[in-house]
């Protein structure tokens, strides 16, 4: 099978590679994800060129042909090289064959043939190779029927799946990730091998697992990936808190919803509107504390009191264990988990200026993200209830814009600073200073005074008088 290269925008870098390969008398092939995505008509940024010979030597020759604008980076320990020129980024690697020991995923690597290199790859759809030699330019080599699997939307290993996953257990998560990203099915024998080999995932580093999880979270319909992780038995091993959300308990004929299914529904709904990785993680974790807070109340039925606050406290431990970033991204997820019930509570009652003002203050610049999360969280099977909530959310959004325009309380600091309070009342840093500053803030949030300096200063003076504070210097203490 030959490709029609005249139809490709990316023709130029490949002809340059072909010329360099011809001069060096080596075989060069486009291989892997770029070829797969080319056939699927998907955008791809990964251009991998496999060389039967020295990948580094071919990369050096290509960089020389591209001229001054090309940047060459060589990784001699791995026998690979990277060439970047304008919009092109090319990865070069020599063909290799790999063998593994049982308790390590680090392979013993040797030089190999094209066949060796295709045999070592994870899935048939990633074994596809396009020849770049002039006399065979554009020839597709497909020894494992990868094109057929693309047509059938199937994830399948080229060799025995037990060997493929035993050699590199991360490939089990890659199978799930490709299924989630592409909307493909995992072939039955391949999926059964994932179930059999799931414990092998424990030898993989947390960082590499987190990288695959992030790609699943960012896929068009993330629920596909997480359902497959759960069905295969991988999820309880890598993310037990999420797996624990599953199941329904019934008491006195009353059951609660399956919080795992609900969480995935919220994540999918949010994903239609946002590609923000950490907002999607917030959706994944928004109900994470429900198993820990589940209680039966004879009057109320099943309750999950304070699951938002407990969930906020769980986030750092989950991020730390999973090697996710322990920085402002983690704090952002904490905030979203903490606040995710606030707009919904507003939507179930009369929307007051004071409540909206406090929500704006607490959410700050993340208020729009919070509203997206909360709208995705409305998953009731009662269409009238959903309609009522969404209508109230429309009112909440209108109030948010109105209050922000009028009072400017998003991320605000009280107009009177702590330094001014200390100077006015001749106080050192102390509790009265904090109490007075907090009183001013609360008065603004409650709408008692506008968010303006004259009103805040006048309020400060009245409050200080009630606290027994004076603007006069205290008398000197007697000596002795």
Secondary structure as UniProt FT lines:
FT   HELIX           5..7
FT   TURN            9..10
FT   HELIX           11..24
FT   STRAND          27..31
FT   HELIX           33..40
FT   STRAND          47..52
FT   HELIX           55..66
FT   TURN            68..69
FT   STRAND          71..75
FT   TURN            76..79
FT   STRAND          80..85
FT   TURN            86..87
FT   STRAND          88..94
FT   STRAND          96..99
FT   TURN            102..103
FT   STRAND          108..111
FT   HELIX           114..119
FT   HELIX           124..126
FT   STRAND          129..131
FT   HELIX           134..136
FT   TURN            137..138
FT   STRAND          139..141
FT   TURN            143..144
FT   HELIX           146..151
FT   TURN            152..153
FT   STRAND          154..155
FT   HELIX           161..167
FT   HELIX           170..182
FT   STRAND          185..186
FT   HELIX           188..197
FT   HELIX           198..203
FT   HELIX           206..217
FT   TURN            220..221
FT   HELIX           222..232
FT   HELIX           235..238
FT   HELIX           240..243
FT   TURN            244..245
FT   STRAND          250..251
FT   TURN            252..253
FT   STRAND          254..255
FT   HELIX           259..271
FT   TURN            272..273
FT   HELIX           277..285
FT   TURN            286..289
FT   HELIX           290..293
FT   STRAND          295..297
FT   TURN            298..300
FT   STRAND          301..303
FT   TURN            305..306
FT   HELIX           307..321
FT   TURN            322..323
FT   HELIX           328..339
FT   TURN            340..341
FT   HELIX           342..347
FT   HELIX           353..363
FT   HELIX           364..366
FT   HELIX           367..376
FT   HELIX           383..407
FT   TURN            410..411
FT   HELIX           418..425
FT   HELIX           431..445
FT   TURN            446..447
FT   HELIX           453..466
FT   TURN            467..468
//
